[in-house]
Amino acid sequence: MHERSGSVAESTSERRERRADDILALQRAARGGGSGALLGWLAGRTGARVLLVTADGVTTSDRGCAVPDVDLAREAVTEMHARSLDSLALDGTGHSVVSVSLGRAHEGLRRSGETPPVLVAVTARPVPDGLAAVLADASAVLDLCWRLERAEGQWRRLEVTEAHNREAVLHLLMNGHVATARQIADLLEPALPDVMRFHVVESPPDLRDDTARRCAALAPDAWVVPCPVYHDHVLVIAPAGSSALARTLAEALDGCLVGVSDSVPLRDTALGYEQAFRALVTARGRAGRWATFAHRPDPVLLIGPELRDWARQLLDPLRSRPARRPQDPDSAELSVTTASWLAFSARAAALLKIHRNTVAARLREVEALLGLDLDRLPDQAVLALALRADTRRPVGWDAAPVSDRPAPLDELLTRPAVVAWARNLLQPVDDAGLGPTLDAWLRHDTRLAPTAAELDVSTTAVRKRLGRVEELLERPLLRPPSDRHELWLARRALLLAAEPPADPAGSNG
């Protein structure tokens, strides 16, 4: 400890004043930087190497703590615990070790078998006067810091665990496993609604955790999950009656956008997410920063139950494929992986919590089973339509007769209602003169570089034009889940309705 050289011994009042100053300094260090700052202050005040030894490891007053000092500290702590002491001083060759237990308020730790933390100072001999007193005063403040930091760490771990559980429930819902999702959700709060509205809240990435907490406070009866795919999205599943929640969230969360779906059954969570994601694009152009899904009609419903028969015929090799080995994915897992990849592209691995090589291997198997090339947009669009038609259950479809010889997709796309839908959808793009850009982008499987080469412009220019198409259609194109599959179907329907049917966008397989 640094004493005044050459001075006479301090009086009692001076020692009390110095101790009071030390205690105030300890409190300031603890408030300013926690236990780390407090250890650093102690090292500067005493001139010793100061360490905090806990069951989780050793925290030092600086990063360059020598290994011998750590060994000495651990030796002193072992001796203290063996002798059930609250403090201990050991003298060695050229050094001394003074240790003070923080376990005065940790009887619960002792009862559970855990060892309480110990504050240790390693110093050269002789031991400075007052070192033990400073350590004793510091131990009380450090005890509070350690307990607070430990509680915060446990709370963060609980938050992470709960977030993972909620993400698992979301994953089950997105894949149609409603019963299993409810079993897990029953252990958490709130309960999942039977009919819900899906909300996607877009916030600055560095504020997402705070946005998620505020969403949970604003909608206590909603299921709030940070998006596992996009680090700037928070997903909110609210009861269908929460029609004003989107406005509430947008008004309360500065700088955030909110997209909300129609009221959909819980089993259609994936559809609700797609609708809310599309509505988010619309919200970017609105002063209120929120929008409800408004893209109707759905081409699946327009075509009708005949589409279900066509889809089942196309998917039959996949549906009837058994797993060759117990560890191999079955047809349901292959379908889920494919649907996730069609929606999220390269981000599907993050959503499914599997390696991207596993996703690629499953896609190759699906390609072999169905005779498709999933590198090409036409085959992607055909397969995405088939999976949607096979999993959706619109009212009246189950009562429709099943055909053994379903109509080909091209015939279904030429129905007047489908052609009218396609014309209305693409009319704003054609009127704005962006039809050639969209066609080239679809023809080149939504790859920017080949599209730019054909149009003789830069990829930046193509991206800007497609951004304008997004604004005109109020549909996502450049960020999955994209509406590129529906746009290909719409353009295909118009081409088939023309005479003769040119095909710049490819064949439907």
Secondary structure, DSSP 8 states (H G I E B T S, - for coil): ----TT-----HHHHHHHHHHHHHHHHHHHHHHHHHHHHHHHHHHH-SEEEEEETTEEEESSTT--HHHHHHHHHHHHHHHHHT-SEEEEE-SSEEEEEEE-GGG-HHHHHTT----EEEEEEESS--TTHHHHHHHHHHHHHHHHHHHHHHHHHHHHHHHHHHHHHHHHHHHHTT-HHHHHHHHTTSSS---SEEEEEEEE--GGGHHHHHHHHHHH-TTSEEEE-SS-TTEEEEEEETT-TTHHHHHHHHSTT-EEEEEEEEEGGGHHHHHHHHHHHHHHHTTSTTSEEE------HHHHH-THHHHHHHHHHHHHHT---SSTTS--HHHHHHHHHHHHHHGGGHHHHHTS-HHHHHHHHHHHHHHHT--TTSHHHHHHHHHHHHHHH---TTTTTS---SS---HHHHHTSHHHHHHHHHHHHHHHHTT-HHHHHHHHHTTT-HHHHHHHHTS-HHHHHHHHHHHHHHHT---SSSS-SHHHHHHHHHHHHHHSSS---TT----
